Amino acid sequence: MTTPSLASLHGNRACALGAIAAGCRFFAGYPITPSSEIAEQLSRELPRVDGVFIQMEDEIGSLAAVIGASLGGVKAMTATSGPGFSLMQENLGFAAMTETPCVIVNVMRGGPSTGMPTRPSQGDIMQARWGTHGDHPIIVVAPASVQEIYDETIRAFNLAEEFRTPVVVLYDEVIAHLLESIVIPQRRTVATVTRRGASRDEAAFLPYAETEDLVPAMARPGDGHRVHVTGLTHMQDGFPTQKPDLAAKATQRLLDKIERNVDRIERIETFDVEDAEVVIVAVGIVARAARRAAQDLRRAGVRAGLFRPVTLWPFPEEALREAAAKAKRVLVPEMNAGQLALEVERILGRDKVARLNRIDGEPVAPSEIARRVREIAL
């Protein structure tokens, strides 16, 4: 019988250890506050498991190297913050188009531009979904504790491998540097997913075949398969096409492989939404403040609840509709000018949704949320 260990870690270190437990064996990155501890930790941990760490010249090259390592058969990741994440967007689109599994960690900080490097923000919520151009698939997970950073980093690798897609782990600077006790299971007990490999039948192999689950098998290096990898819209054999019917079919499959598997991807947390007059929708450290506010409000006789999307993209639309069905109002507190609120308003309607925003580099406090709930509950 194996016994998990209890450790006191800050969020970025938990991310690095979660990556190792998930089977990550390659990291390429460039130091940037407030994510640099992930790279520092992996520079020590990866050599211990026969992995490779490379500090690249910039974030563009970092994700390019990660994509190359993944195509070579290795679980790979990078880590950055807002400005670096912006530089990665072209290669993120390339990973989506070529269906290359990889994990990108984005520890959010104040912006735009270099902004406030050491201050927290949630300004990359929309960039995480729509940063690269074109219609593309993406999965984004948004942990709200050090334990969840560890667990969701593992899940991010599993999702990337299972659905052949880039997965973003998105959290704010507060969680990154928060010190908490977490449970670390024995590594051999961690459930990990490995990508489905192609058969050795050269004649029958199509690198982008239309499979039943819409996720084609990947060629293993050395198995003798010839694979054409391009960011151009391509046919099942990997070679480019501009024929409208084939292009539409190829792009639609990329989107459908995520949309049709939402039940396997989606993860949420709710607190007292069943009878809530006001449902608070929040992520990251703001969700923790919101939960405290909801608890305090309940004790004061105000029925408040919390809806937290752990899987941020694809957004859990139906779960939100169900959680907010009986509520009179919905409040979206966030550390930006209203990015998450845009999605909630799209789903529930603007008349039902109220906002609470901070863009000054300070977290939203429970007292602020409680005060705003009382205002809109009147």
C-alpha positions as CSV (number, residue, x, y, z in Angstrom):
1,M,0.0,0.0,0.0
2,T,1.4,3.4,-0.9
3,T,1.0,6.5,1.3
4,P,0.7,10.0,-0.1
5,S,2.9,12.7,1.4
6,L,2.0,16.0,2.8
7,A,4.1,19.0,1.7
8,S,4.0,22.7,2.1
9,L,4.5,24.3,-1.3
10,H,3.9,27.5,-3.2
11,G,1.8,27.3,-6.3
12,N,4.6,27.5,-8.9
13,R,6.5,24.7,-7.3
14,A,3.4,22.5,-7.1
15,C,2.9,23.1,-10.8
16,A,6.4,21.9,-11.6
17,L,6.0,18.8,-9.4
18,G,2.6,18.1,-11.0
19,A,4.2,18.2,-14.4
20,I,6.8,15.7,-13.5
21,A,4.2,13.4,-12.0
22,A,2.2,13.7,-15.2
23,G,5.1,12.4,-17.2
24,C,6.5,15.7,-18.5
25,R,10.1,15.2,-19.7
26,F,10.8,18.3,-21.6
27,F,10.6,22.0,-20.7
28,A,11.6,25.0,-22.8
29,G,11.0,28.5,-21.5
30,Y,12.2,32.0,-20.8
31,P,12.2,33.5,-17.3
32,I,9.4,35.9,-16.6
33,T,7.8,37.2,-13.4
34,P,5.7,35.7,-11.8
35,S,6.1,32.3,-13.4
36,S,9.9,31.9,-13.1
37,E,9.9,29.5,-10.2
38,I,8.3,26.9,-12.5
39,A,11.3,27.0,-14.8
40,E,13.7,27.1,-11.8
41,Q,12.1,24.0,-10.2
42,L,12.0,22.0,-13.5
43,S,15.7,22.8,-14.2
44,R,16.4,20.8,-11.1
45,E,13.7,18.1,-11.3
46,L,13.9,17.1,-15.0
47,P,17.5,15.8,-15.0
48,R,16.5,13.5,-12.1
49,V,14.0,11.7,-14.4
50,D,16.1,11.8,-17.5
51,G,14.2,14.8,-18.8
52,V,15.5,17.9,-20.6
53,F,15.4,21.5,-19.6
54,I,16.2,24.3,-22.0
55,Q,16.2,28.0,-21.4
56,M,15.3,29.5,-24.8
57,E,16.1,32.9,-26.2
58,D,12.5,34.0,-26.0
59,E,8.9,32.8,-25.6
60,I,8.4,32.3,-29.4
61,G,11.2,29.9,-29.5
62,S,10.1,28.3,-26.2
63,L,6.8,27.0,-27.5
64,A,8.4,26.1,-30.9
65,A,10.8,23.8,-29.0
66,V,8.0,22.4,-26.9
67,I,6.0,21.5,-30.1
68,G,9.1,19.9,-31.6
69,A,9.6,17.8,-28.5
70,S,6.0,16.7,-28.5
71,L,6.1,15.7,-32.1
72,G,9.1,13.7,-31.2
73,G,7.0,11.7,-28.7
74,V,7.7,13.4,-25.4
75,K,5.3,15.1,-23.0
76,A,6.4,18.8,-23.1
77,M,5.4,22.1,-21.5
78,T,6.4,25.7,-21.1
79,A,5.5,28.4,-18.6
80,T,5.2,32.2,-18.9
81,S,3.1,35.2,-18.0
82,G,1.0,37.7,-20.0
83,P,3.7,39.4,-22.3
84,G,5.3,36.0,-23.0
85,F,1.9,34.4,-23.6
86,S,1.2,37.1,-26.2
87,L,4.4,36.1,-28.0
88,M,3.4,32.4,-28.0
89,Q,0.1,32.9,-29.8
90,E,1.3,32.1,-33.3
91,N,2.8,28.9,-32.2
92,L,-0.2,28.1,-30.0
93,G,-2.2,28.3,-33.2
94,F,0.3,26.0,-35.0
95,A,-0.1,23.5,-32.1
96,A,-3.8,23.6,-32.5
97,M,-3.7,23.1,-36.3
98,T,-1.2,20.3,-36.2
99,E,-2.9,18.7,-33.2
100,T,0.3,18.6,-31.1
101,P,-0.2,17.9,-27.4
102,C,1.5,20.4,-25.2
103,V,0.9,22.3,-22.0
104,I,1.3,26.1,-21.6
105,V,1.2,27.6,-18.1
106,N,0.3,31.3,-17.9
107,V,0.7,32.9,-14.5
108,M,-1.3,36.1,-14.9
109,R,0.1,39.6,-13.9
110,G,-1.0,43.2,-14.5
111,G,-1.0,44.6,-18.0
112,P,-1.2,45.6,-20.8
113,S,2.5,45.5,-22.0
114,T,4.9,45.0,-19.1
115,G,2.3,46.4,-16.8
116,M,2.8,45.4,-13.2
117,P,5.1,42.4,-13.2
118,T,4.8,41.6,-9.5
119,R,1.1,42.4,-9.1
120,P,-1.8,40.0,-9.6
121,S,-4.4,40.2,-12.4
122,Q,-6.8,38.1,-14.3
123,G,-6.3,40.0,-17.6
124,D,-5.6,36.9,-19.8
125,I,-9.0,35.2,-19.6
126,M,-10.0,36.1,-23.1
127,Q,-6.5,35.9,-24.6
128,A,-6.4,32.3,-23.4
129,R,-9.4,31.5,-25.5
130,W,-9.0,33.9,-28.5
131,G,-5.4,34.9,-28.5
132,T,-4.3,33.1,-31.6
133,H,-6.1,33.9,-34.9
134,G,-8.7,31.8,-36.6
135,D,-11.2,29.3,-35.3
136,H,-9.2,26.9,-33.2
137,P,-9.7,24.4,-30.4
138,I,-8.3,25.1,-26.9
139,I,-8.7,23.8,-23.4
140,V,-8.0,26.1,-20.4
141,V,-8.1,25.1,-16.8
142,A,-8.1,27.6,-14.0
143,P,-7.0,26.3,-10.6
144,A,-7.8,28.2,-7.4
145,S,-5.5,26.6,-4.8
146,V,-2.0,25.1,-4.6
147,Q,-3.5,21.6,-4.4
148,E,-5.5,22.3,-7.5
149,I,-2.5,23.7,-9.4
150,Y,-0.8,20.3,-8.8
151,D,-3.9,18.3,-9.7
152,E,-4.9,20.4,-12.7
153,T,-1.4,20.4,-14.1
154,I,-1.6,16.7,-14.2
155,R,-5.1,16.8,-15.8
156,A,-3.8,19.3,-18.3
157,F,-1.2,16.8,-19.6
158,N,-3.9,14.1,-19.7
159,L,-6.3,16.3,-21.7
160,A,-3.5,17.4,-24.1
161,E,-2.6,13.8,-24.8
162,E,-6.1,12.5,-25.0
163,F,-7.4,15.1,-27.4
164,R,-4.2,16.1,-29.2
165,T,-4.5,19.8,-28.4
166,P,-2.7,22.5,-26.5
167,V,-3.9,23.0,-23.0
168,V,-3.4,26.2,-21.0
169,V,-3.1,26.2,-17.2
170,L,-4.2,29.7,-16.2
171,Y,-3.8,31.1,-12.7
172,D,-3.1,34.4,-11.0
173,E,0.1,35.6,-9.2
174,V,-1.6,35.2,-5.8
175,I,-2.1,31.5,-6.2
176,A,1.4,31.2,-7.8
177,H,3.1,32.4,-4.7
178,L,0.6,31.2,-2.1
179,L,2.1,28.7,0.4
180,E,-0.2,25.9,1.3
181,S,-0.1,22.3,2.5
182,I,-1.0,19.8,-0.2
183,V,-1.2,16.1,-0.6
184,I,1.2,14.6,-3.1
185,P,0.4,11.0,-4.1
186,Q,3.1,8.5,-4.8
187,R,4.1,9.2,-8.4
188,R,3.4,5.6,-9.6
189,T,-0.2,6.0,-8.4
190,V,-1.0,9.1,-10.5
191,A,-3.3,8.3,-13.3
192,T,-1.7,9.5,-16.5
193,V,-2.8,9.4,-20.2
194,T,-0.5,8.6,-23.1
195,R,-1.4,9.6,-26.6
196,R,-2.8,6.9,-28.9
197,G,-0.1,5.7,-31.2
198,A,-0.5,4.7,-34.8
199,S,-0.2,1.1,-36.0
200,R,2.8,0.0,-37.9
201,D,0.8,-0.5,-41.0
202,E,2.5,2.1,-43.3
203,A,0.0,1.9,-46.1
204,A,-3.1,2.4,-43.9
205,F,-1.7,5.3,-41.9
206,L,-3.2,8.8,-42.2
207,P,-1.8,11.3,-39.7
208,Y,-5.1,13.2,-39.6
209,A,-7.6,10.4,-40.1
210,E,-11.2,10.9,-39.3
211,T,-11.7,8.6,-36.3
212,E,-14.8,7.9,-34.4
213,D,-13.8,10.1,-31.5
214,L,-12.4,12.7,-33.9
215,V,-8.9,12.4,-32.4
216,P,-6.4,10.7,-34.9
217,A,-3.6,8.5,-33.7
218,M,-0.1,10.0,-33.7
219,A,2.9,8.4,-35.4
220,R,5.6,7.2,-33.0
221,P,9.2,8.3,-33.9
222,G,11.1,5.4,-35.4
223,D,8.0,3.4,-36.5
224,G,8.5,4.2,-40.1
225,H,5.5,6.5,-40.7
226,R,6.0,9.5,-43.0
227,V,4.1,12.5,-41.6
228,H,3.7,15.9,-43.2
229,V,3.3,18.6,-40.5
230,T,2.1,22.0,-41.6
231,G,0.2,24.9,-40.2
232,L,-1.7,25.2,-43.5
233,T,-5.2,23.8,-43.6
234,H,-4.6,20.2,-44.6
235,M,-6.2,16.9,-45.7
236,Q,-6.2,13.6,-43.8
237,D,-2.7,12.9,-45.3
238,G,-1.3,16.1,-43.8
239,F,-0.8,17.9,-47.2
240,P,-2.3,21.4,-47.7
241,T,-5.6,22.0,-49.4
242,Q,-7.7,25.1,-50.2
243,K,-10.7,23.2,-51.5
244,P,-13.6,24.7,-49.6
245,D,-15.3,21.5,-48.7
246,L,-12.1,19.8,-47.4
247,A,-11.0,22.9,-45.6
248,A,-14.3,23.3,-43.8
249,K,-14.4,19.6,-42.9
250,A,-10.8,19.7,-41.4
251,T,-11.5,22.9,-39.4
252,Q,-14.8,21.6,-38.1
253,R,-13.2,18.4,-36.9
254,L,-10.7,20.4,-34.8
255,L,-13.6,22.2,-33.1
256,D,-15.9,19.2,-32.8
257,K,-13.3,17.0,-31.0
258,I,-13.5,19.4,-28.1
259,E,-17.2,20.4,-28.2
260,R,-18.4,16.8,-28.5
261,N,-16.3,15.8,-25.5
262,V,-17.3,18.6,-23.1
263,D,-18.6,16.1,-20.6
264,R,-15.1,14.6,-20.3
265,I,-13.4,18.0,-20.2
266,E,-15.6,20.1,-18.0
267,R,-15.0,20.5,-14.3
268,I,-16.8,22.9,-12.0
269,E,-17.2,23.7,-8.3
270,T,-20.4,25.1,-6.8
271,F,-21.3,26.3,-3.3
272,D,-24.9,26.7,-2.1
273,V,-26.3,27.6,-5.5
274,E,-29.5,25.5,-5.1
275,D,-31.4,28.3,-3.3
276,A,-29.2,31.3,-3.9
277,E,-30.8,34.6,-4.6
278,V,-27.4,35.8,-5.9
279,V,-24.9,33.5,-7.6
280,I,-21.3,34.7,-7.7
281,V,-19.2,33.5,-10.7
282,A,-15.5,33.7,-10.2
283,V,-12.2,32.0,-10.8
284,G,-8.8,31.9,-9.1
285,I,-8.1,33.8,-6.0
286,V,-11.2,35.9,-6.5
287,A,-13.3,32.7,-6.3
288,R,-11.8,32.0,-2.9
289,A,-12.7,35.5,-1.7
290,A,-16.2,34.9,-3.2
291,R,-16.6,31.7,-1.2
292,R,-15.7,33.4,2.0
293,A,-18.1,36.3,1.1
294,A,-20.9,33.8,0.4
295,Q,-20.4,32.1,3.7
296,D,-20.5,35.4,5.6
297,L,-23.6,36.5,3.7
298,R,-25.4,33.2,4.5
299,R,-24.7,33.7,8.2
300,A,-26.2,37.2,7.9
301,G,-29.4,35.8,6.2
302,V,-28.5,36.6,2.5
303,R,-28.7,33.6,0.3
304,A,-25.6,33.8,-1.9
305,G,-23.8,30.9,-3.7
306,L,-20.7,30.4,-5.8
307,F,-20.2,29.0,-9.3
308,R,-16.6,28.4,-10.2
309,P,-15.5,27.0,-13.6
310,V,-12.4,24.9,-13.0
311,T,-12.4,24.2,-16.7
312,L,-12.6,27.8,-18.0
313,W,-12.6,27.0,-21.7
314,P,-14.7,25.5,-23.1
315,F,-16.9,27.4,-20.8
316,P,-19.4,25.2,-18.9
317,E,-22.5,26.9,-20.3
318,E,-25.2,24.4,-19.4
319,A,-23.9,24.0,-15.8
320,L,-24.0,27.8,-15.4
321,R,-27.5,28.0,-16.7
322,E,-28.6,25.3,-14.2
323,A,-26.8,26.9,-11.3
324,A,-28.2,30.4,-12.0
325,A,-31.7,29.3,-13.0
326,K,-33.4,30.3,-9.7
327,A,-31.2,33.2,-8.8
328,K,-32.5,36.8,-9.2
329,R,-29.0,38.2,-10.0
330,V,-25.5,37.0,-10.9
331,L,-22.4,38.8,-9.8
332,V,-19.0,38.4,-11.6
333,P,-16.1,39.8,-9.5
334,E,-12.7,39.7,-11.3
335,M,-9.3,41.3,-11.5
336,N,-9.8,42.9,-14.9
337,A,-12.2,45.3,-16.7
338,G,-14.9,42.6,-17.3
339,Q,-13.6,39.7,-19.3
340,L,-15.3,36.8,-17.5
341,A,-18.5,38.9,-17.2
342,L,-18.7,39.1,-21.0
343,E,-19.1,35.3,-21.3
344,V,-21.5,35.1,-18.4
345,E,-23.6,37.9,-20.0
346,R,-23.6,36.1,-23.3
347,I,-25.0,33.0,-21.6
348,L,-27.5,34.5,-19.1
349,G,-28.2,38.0,-20.5
350,R,-26.9,41.4,-19.5
351,D,-29.9,42.3,-17.4
352,K,-29.3,39.5,-14.9
353,V,-25.5,40.1,-14.5
354,A,-23.7,42.6,-12.3
355,R,-20.0,43.3,-12.3
356,L,-17.3,44.0,-9.7
357,N,-13.8,44.8,-11.2
358,R,-10.4,45.7,-9.9
359,I,-7.6,46.8,-12.3
360,D,-5.2,48.3,-9.8
361,G,-3.1,45.2,-9.0
362,E,-4.9,44.3,-5.8
363,P,-7.1,41.2,-5.2
364,V,-10.8,41.6,-4.7
365,A,-11.5,41.2,-1.0
366,P,-14.4,39.2,0.5
367,S,-15.9,42.4,2.0
368,E,-16.1,44.0,-1.4
369,I,-17.9,41.1,-2.8
370,A,-20.3,40.9,0.1
371,R,-21.0,44.6,-0.2
372,R,-21.8,44.4,-3.9
373,V,-24.0,41.3,-3.4
374,R,-26.1,43.3,-0.9
375,E,-26.4,46.2,-3.3
376,I,-27.7,44.0,-6.2
377,A,-29.9,41.8,-3.9
378,L,-32.0,44.8,-2.8
